[in-house]
Amino acid sequence: MEKANIDWGNIGFGYIKTDKRYVSDYKNGAWDEGRLTDDNQIVINECAGVLQYAQTCFEGLKAYTTEDGHIVCFRPDLNAERMIESCKRLEMPVFPKERFLDAVVKTVAANEAYVPPYGSGATLYIRPYMFGSSAVIGVKPAEEYQFRLFCTPVGPYFKGGVKPLTIRISDFDRAAPHGTGHIKAGLNYAMSLFAIVDAHEKGFDENMYLDAATRTKVEETGGANFIFVTKDGKVVTPKSGSILPSITRRSLMVVAKEYLGLEVEEREIYKDELKDMAECGLCGTAAVISPVGKINDHGTEICFPSGMTDMGPVTKKLYDTLTGIQMGRIKAPEGWICRIK
């Protein structure tokens, strides 16, 4: 199929309308068979549950053109499973895993012209989401829902190359113990907007959130998990019941252990340990790993030995290996790659 007329090397990380999107409606206790549609507009009741009580969740994943010309997705089964957990926590009907995967395959295949070519630096971002669509005025779950999935070509998350970030330890809390921090609910991201705008206005790239109960342990940022490298070369990541289980982070831990032969550990990481770390990164779907050069703790700077110029050496190996797997340059573990075309 002929590719869309897009300057692939110069697109940003934003929305571009593509030809098709997938829609399925939940009514009378069941999902309909679903469909592909040209229409990117949504019409809902003014009293819809999503508008009144933020009953919505979403996912994010990507499709890639591999080195040998195939179109693939990276671990979409884990996105399906994570969305199921989000739906359960928000009292929304579960969209079955096999149907989620079918929607991904059908929508990407229908938008093949928008899958960026290999080597362009661009990818196809896929956004599945669900929301309460029926009218709700009392505080209760909606009775009707819509599952939708669209995709859009995006450029690199960081234009001009990846440079280490400067982040601050935030005075705001991201998630409470036993709250919703472990699911991908829209309300979690709405709550982070004030803090990120405030951070940007004060010259920081991101916030580091600590645990709300004791404010002594590292959790995550508004939209990414942390990964650290100790001075003796161990890869460690925070453990908490209120951290979103990042698919990228889980994959990087496997890469560190199985591909690079590094010792890995998921454990509680205390703020007091930050000064003893060699490297730090933020990991997620959009950028894979964004290196952190320094952390500002209320005026006290914690500078990592990896510096403010490039990724640290271990972080770079992790990044190169995982992107190599995603792009087909490196053999993937069994089940990680879903081939679409």
N, C-alpha and C positions, 0 to 999 in steps of 0.2 A: 504493500500500500504506500502511496506517495505521502510524504510527511507534510504537515501543515507548514504554511509559509511564515515561519518564525525564526528570528535571529537567535538561535539556541544559545550562543555564547554570551548573550547580553540580556537575558531575561532575569528579572529579580525574583525574590521569594514572595510572590503575591498571586492573586486569583486571575486566571485566564479562563474564560468560558470554553468548554469543550462540547462535543456533539451530543453525547448521551450521558445520562445519569440513571441510577437504579432507584426505584421507589416500591415500597410494600406497606400496606395499611393493615392495622390491627383493629378489628371491630368484632363485637359479639363473641369475644373470647378466642379469636383465631386470626392468624396472619393470612392475607390473601396470597395468591401465587406470585406476586411481584411482577415488575415490568421495567423495561428501559423506556425513557422518554426524552424528548428534545427540550422540554420545558424546564428552565432553571428557576422558575418563580414558585413560591409557596403561598397558598391562600388558606388561612386558618381563622377560627373564631376569635374575636377580641378577648374572650375569656378563656382561651386555651390554657391548659395546665402549664405549658412551657412558659407562657407569658406571665402568669400569675405567681407560680411557685417554683420556677426554674427546674422543672422536671425534664432534664435532658442530660445525655451523656454522648461521648464521641470517641473516635479512635483516629490514629494517624499512621500511615505506612506508605511505602513507595514501591513503584515499579521501575525497573531498570532495563536498558538494552545492554546485554552482556557482550563480551569481547567477540564471541562467535555469532552474534547477531540475533540471539533469542531475547524474548521479552519475559522477564521473571519478576516475581514478588519475593520479599524476604520475610519468612516466618509469619505469614498471615494467620495461621492457626492460633498463634499466641494472642494476636489482636482480637480474634473472635472470642477466645476464652476470657480475656480481660474485659471485653464488653459485656459478656454474660454476667460477670461478677458485678460490674457497674449497675446493670439493670436490676439485679437482685437487690442491691443495697438501696436503690431508688424506687423500689416497688413498681418497676416497669416490666412488661412481658419480655421474656428472653427471646432474642432472635436466634434461631438454631445455628450452631457452628457450621454445619454443612451448607446452609443457605447463605450465611455470611461469606463463606469462601466462594460459593457459586456467584454471588453478587460481585465480588472482587474480580473474578475471572471474566465475567460477561461485560462488566463496565470497562475494564482495561482493554479487552479485545475490541470493543465497540469504538474505543478512542485511540486505536493503534496509531493514527496519524499524529497524535499529540505526545507519543512516547519519545522523548529526546534521543537522538542517536548516541551511540557509544563514543566516549571521548569528548563530548560537548561540555561536560561539567554540570549538565542539567539532568533532572529526573522527573518522573511523573508522581506527584504527591496525591495520595488517595485519602479521602476523608469520609468514613462511615459515621453516621450519627443517628440518634433516635430522640424523639420528643413527644410529650403529651399533647395531643391535638384537640381533644374534646373540651367543652366548656366545664370549668371547675371554679366555683366561687367559695365553697367551704374548703378548709384545709384537708385535702385527701388526694389520693392518686387519681389521675385521669382514667377514663374508661376506654378511650381510643388513643392510638399511637401511630406514628409514622416512622419507618426506618428508611433512611436515604443514604445514598453513597454517590459522591461525585469525585472527579479527579481533575487536576490542573497541572500543567507543566511548570516547574519552578527551577530557578537557577540556584547556585550555591548560597547557603544561608549567609555566609560572609563574603561579600564582594571584595576582590583584591587580595584574597588569601586569608588564612586563619592567623590572627594575631592574639597573643594571650590577653585575657580579660582582667579587668580590675573589678572585684566585687566587694560588697560590704556585708557585714553581719547585721541583719535587719532587727529592728525593734518590734516589727509586726510578727504575728504568728501565722503560719500557713495553714496548719491543721491541728485540731485537738486530738488527744488520745481517745480512741474509740469513735472517732468522727468519720469523715469521708476522704481523708487524705490518700487512702490506698486505692481509690477508684478514680476514673477519668470523667468526673462530673463537671459540667459547664460551670456550676456555681463555684468550684474551687478556683477556676481561672478568673472569674469575675472578681473574686475577693483579692486576687493578687495584683490587679491592675493599678490600684492606688499606690501600692508599694513599689512597683517597677517604674511607674512614671516619676515618683519621688526620687528613686535611685538615679534615674537618668538625669533629672534636673540637678542633682548634686554631683554629677560627673562619674557615676559608677555604671558598669555594664549590667550588673545583675545583683540580686539579693541572695545571701545565704541565710536560710531559715534554720533556727535551732528548735529542739523539741519544746513544745508549749508547756509541758509539765515542769521541767527543771531548768530549761534554757542553758543547758550545759553540753548537749549532744547535737552533732551535725545531722540534719535531715536532708533537705534538697533545696533547689531553687524553685521559682514559680512554675517552671516547665521542664526541668531536667534533673536527673540524678547526679550525684557526685561520684567520682572515682579518684582514688589517691594512689600514689606510689610512695612507699616508704624508702628511707635512705639505704636500706639493705635490699631493695628491689622487689619487695612484696606488693602485690596489687590488692588494695582493700577498698571496700565500699560500705557505706552506713547500713545498719540493720535497724528497722523500726516498723511498727505496725501501721504507721501513718504515712509511709513513703509509697508513692506509686511504683509498682513493679515494672520498671522500664525494660522493654524487650531488648533495646540496644545494650543496656548495662548488663543484663543477664548473658547476652551473646558475647560481650567483651570479656566477661569472666571466664567463659569457656575458651575463648581465643587465647587469653593469657595463660591458662593452664595447659591446654591441649596442643596449641600451636607454638607457643613461645616458651613453654616449660617453666613458667613462673609460679611461685607460690601465691595462692589467692585466698582471701578471707572476707567473709561478710560478717560484720560485727558492729557493735556500738562504737562510734568514734567521737571522742570528747573534744570540745573546742580547744582545750589546753594542749591537745596533741598536734594541732595544725602547724605549729612552729617547727615540728620535727619531721614533717613530710617533705619529700623531694620534689614531687610533681602533683598537680591537681588538675582535674578536667571535669567539664559538665558533659554528660552524655545523653543523647536522645535521637529521635528519628531525623530531625531537620539537619543537624550538622554532624552527626555521629559522635565526634568529640570536639568540644571547644576548650582549649587549654586555658587555665587560670594562672596568671603571673603573680598576683598578690591579692590579699584579702585585707580590708580595712576594718578593724575592730574598734569602732568609736574613736578614731584618731590614731590608733596604734596599727602600723602596717606589718603584716606578716608576708614576707617576700619568699617565694619558693626558689630554690637553687636553679630550677629550670629557666628562670628569667622571664623577661618581658618581650623577647624577640621572636622565639620559635617555640614549637611544641617540645616538651621534654623528650628524651630519647625513648623511654618506654612507652609513653603516650603515643609517639609517632609510630612505633612498631604496631601497637594495638590498632591505631587508625588505619594504617596501610594494610594490615592483614584483614580486618573486617571489611573494608571497602573492596579489597581484592576478592573476597568471598562473594560479596554482593554483585560485583561486576563480572564474575566468572573467570577471573584470572587465577584464583586459588580454589582448589577443590573444597566444597562445603561439607560440613557434617550432614549425615543422613537426615532428610526431612526439612532442612533449612530453606531450600529454594523451591518455590512453586513456579513451575514453567507454564506460561500462558500461551506463548506462540514460539 
